[in-house]
Amino acid sequence: MEAYAQNKPMLPAPLYDLQVWDQLSPSECAAIAQVVARRLPPAFHFVRIETYAAGTQRHQIALFTWQAPAEREPCYFVLIPGSTATLGYDRAHKPRPSAEHMYEWQNSHFYKEVSPVTFDGERVSDTLPPRYDRLYEHMDTVLSPLRTVTITPFLLEVAARHPQQLVAKVVGKYKYQHFQHSKRKIRGKCWPPDFPHHLAKRLIGPSGFRLPTSNEWEYACAAGTRTLFYWGNAPFDETNKPYDEMDEHEYPSLNAFGLSIATGSSRGEFCAEPEIMRGGDGGVADCGGYGVLAVLLPLASSYVDPIDNKESILIGGYGGYVRRLYDLARLSPSQ
């Protein structure tokens, strides 16, 4: 802990404790944001303090813009206070979806070989008992473990983008056109239109950004909640109000940090670790028609989509989105 304290930049103390930050008045938060703004590169501008709420969480967050000369419009960033936080799926408190949702999930996972209807016309799979144990086994494999982490404050882009939307100049020795139209062969395959991880890092690095670590991404997505999703446990918990009666298109579009995050399973995001994607499964469950539980589980804050194919890491092809992070730990006390 002493080493951690020594490495802190000279930023106001509330930025290192989310609970303390939440107790400040809007004017006090604005004053701290102005202190940060004076130490940031001139492309950043503090805009205002906004209050965001989702599920049980409510935070007042400093909103910034960032605009490079090559970009026509400014991009929005939020200042996320750090904290010592508990992350991961708490396997001691398992949610319990409705039987209807369970039948749908079971039909797509392991009831395919069962005779489709009974003598009275009911589907056999709908008459079998819900196999919650199978669902929990699956959740154990795709959700991160329970753990305690220390997160330092950072600025994070409100919305993730496809890397192609960020290209404003040559990346390495390849131009944007090459990623779209080139027939250049790599290991016998056409260069994909998606950027690989290492080029996404090179693309954002010169402007002072980096990719969030997996822990930082999960902390930002959860926004302080200990539920499965940033909006609660629905539809995995049928008693979870008020979202249990909504469909997957009606959940809050912003979390309690003001981020548009984990809103669609096809929008998996790069992390600093090249072998990890967060925020989706590439749309596999959605395209496969596997049902509500399967489609929404990849939006859980603790969902991890590992990439175990080294060639995929090298050449891309899995549609990673980029959410830029500006690390406030890099600010020197004199800035």
N, C-alpha and C positions, 0 to 999 in steps of 0.2 A: 504493500500500500504506500510506503514511503517513496519508492521509486516512481509509482504512479503520480503522486503529488508533485514530485520534483519535475516531472515531465509535462505538467500542465502549463499551457500558455497563460498569460496574465489576463484571463477572461473573468467576468463576474461569477462568483460562486454559484448562484442559482442555476447557471447553465450546466452544472454537473450533477444536479439532483432534480429530477422531473417533479417530485412532490413539492419541493420548495418553490420551483418555478410556478406551479399551478396556484400557489397561495398568493402570488404577487398580483397587484392591480394592473390593469391594462397600461396605465401610464408608466409604471415601473418596468413592465416588460418592454415597452417602447424605448425607454431610456437605455436598457441593456442592449437592445437591438441596434441602437444608434452607436453604442460603443463598438459593437462588432463591425458595423458598417464602415466605421472610420479605419479599421484595420484590414479590410478586404480590398482586393483589386478594384480599380475604378469602374469596371464593367458591372459590378454589383451595386444595386440601389435598394435601400430599405423602403418598403411601401407603406405598411400598416400592420397592426395587430388584428388578427381575425380569430374568432372563436369557432371551433369545429367540434361536432359531436357525432358519435356513432355508438350504438349499443349502450353500455354503461359508462363509456368514457367521454370526457369533455375537456378540451384543452384550449388555451389561448396561445396562438402560434404567430411568430413573426414571419411575415411574407416579404420576400425579396424578388427583384427581377435581375436578370443577367442578360446582357446583350453584347455580342461581339460585332465588330464592323462587318463581318461577312453575313450576318443574319439579319433578315428584314424586320423581324419582330422579336421583342424580348421574351425570354423564357422565365417561368416562375419557379422559385425555390422556396422551401420552408426551412426555418431554423429549428432543428430538433434538439432539445436539451438532452444531455446524457443522463445516465443513471446506472445504478447496480440493479439489474432486472432479472427476473425469472423468465426463461424462454422454454419453448418445447411443449410437447403434448404430455399432459399429466395423465398417465395411464391408470392412476388410482381413481380417477373420476371420469368414467367413460360415458359419453352421451348415448341416448337411446332413441333412435329414429322410430317413426311410426311403422306399424306392420305393413301399411301400403307401400311406403318407400322401401322397406326391406324386401318385399316381394319383387319389386322392380329391379332392385340391385341384384338379388339372387338369380332372377331370370337371366340376366346378362352375364353372370359369372359362373354358375355351376348347376343350373337346372335345365340346360339346353337339351340334355339327353332324356328328360322326363317326358312321358306321353302328354301331349298338349291339353287334353280335356278329359273330364270324368264322365260317367254315364249320365249325370244330370246337366252336363254342359259347362260346368265350372272348369277353369284351368287347374290342372293338378298342382302346378307350382304355387298357386294361390291358396291351396288347401294345406300345404305343408307349413310347419311352424317356422317363424323367422329364425335364421341362423345368425344371431348376433355374434357368436364366437368367431365365425368366419369373417365378418366385417371387422371385428376388433383385431384379428390377426393381420388383416390387410392394412389397417391403419397403423399398426405397430411397425410395418415395414416401410411406410412412406412418410411418416411424420417424425420430426426430429426429437431427440430425447430431452427429457427435463434437465435443465441446467441453470446455473447462475452465471451471468456475464457482467462485465463492467464496460459500458459504452460511453465514449467521450462525445461531446456535442459536434454536430456537423450540419452542413447545408445539403439538402437533397432535392432533386428536381421533382416537381409535382407530378408530372406525367412521364412515363417511359416512352421512348421513341425507337423505331426501327433504325439501325445504324445508317441506312441509306438516306434517312431524313437529315442526318447530321453532316453529311459529306459536303464540304465547301472547298476542298482543295485535294491535291493528290495525296493518297494514302500510301506510304511506301513508294513503290515504283508503279503502282497501278492507279489508274484514274477511275472515277465513278463509272464511266461507260464500260469499263472492263468487267465490272461486277455484274452489270446488267446484260451485256450482249456478247462478251468474249466467248469464244469456243476453245480457249486455251485449256489443254488437258493437264490434269493433275492426278497422277496415279491412275490414269485410264478413265477418269471421269471429267465431265465438264465442270468448270468452276461454277459453284452455285451462286444464286443471287443474294444469299445471306452471307453476312460477314462472319468469319471465324472469330473466336474469342480474342486472340492475340492482336488482330487488327482493330477490333473494337476498342481495346485498351489504348492502342497507338493513336486512334482517331481522337479520343477525348483528352489524352495526356497533355498535349502542348498547351491547352487552355487552362491547365492547373487542376483538372478533374481526375477522378479515379472511379472505379466501380465499387459499390458497397460490398463489404464482406458479407458472407452468409448470415452471420450474427447481426450485423447492422441492418441488413434487409429485413430480417424477421422482427427485430425490435421496432423498426419503422412501420412495418405492416401491422403489427399487433397494437401499436399506439397505446400501450399500457394495459390492455385487456388480457385476461387469462382464459378467455373463452376460445373455442376452436377457430372462429373467424373474428374479424374486427367488429362485426355487427352483433355477435352472440354465438349461440350454438345451433340455431335453426339452419337447415331443417333436420339436423342430426339429433336434436332434442325436441320432441313434439310439445313439450311444455314451455318452450322458450318463446316468450312474447316480447315485442309485438310482431316479429318477423316470420313466425312459423306459418302464417297464412299467405305469405308472399311467394311469388315465383322467383326464379334465379335472375330475372331482369329487373327486379324491384328493390334489391338491397341497396343500402346507401352507396352512392357513387364515390364519395370521399370518406376516408377514415378520420379518426379523431385528431390526426396530425395534419389534415388537409391534403392528403395524398390520394391521387387516383391510382390505386394499387390493388392487385389481385381482383380485378373486375372481369376478367375473361380468361378461361383456361388455355386459350391458344397464345396468350401473350406472355410466355415464359421469359424471364429476365436474366441477363448475365449477372454473375457475382464475381468478386475478385478471384475466387477459386474457379479455375476453368472447368472443373469436373462437376460443378453444381449449377443447376438452374432453379430459380425460385418463381413462384407466382403462377404456375400452370404446368400442364403436361404436354404442351404443344397441340392441344385440341384433340388428343387421342380419344378420350371418353366421350367428348361432345360429338365428334364425327362418327364414332362407333354406335351412338344411340344407346349408351349404357345406363341412362337414367339420371335422375336428379342428384342422388348421393354421389355417384361416380363423377359427374360433371363438376359438382361444387367442391368436392374434397380437395382438388388441386389448388383451390383458392384459400385453403386454411393457412394461417400465418406460419405454421410449422411444417407445411408440406415441402418436401425436398425431391426434386427430380434429378437423380444422378445421371451423369453421362459416362458410361463405362467403355465407350468406343473411342480409342485414341485418334482414329482417323476423323471422326466427327468433330473432335476438339480441334484438330489441325485445320480442316477445310470448312468447318461450319456445316450448314445444311439443316439446322434445327430451329431456325427462325428466332434467334435470341434478340430481345429488346434491350435497350440501354437506358439506364437511369443514372444520371451523373451525380456524383457526390463531391462536394468540396470539403476537405478535411480541415476543420478549424485548429486541429493540433499542430498544423504546419505554421500557424501564425506565431511570429516571434513577439516577445514582450514589448519590443520597441515599436511594433506596428500600430 
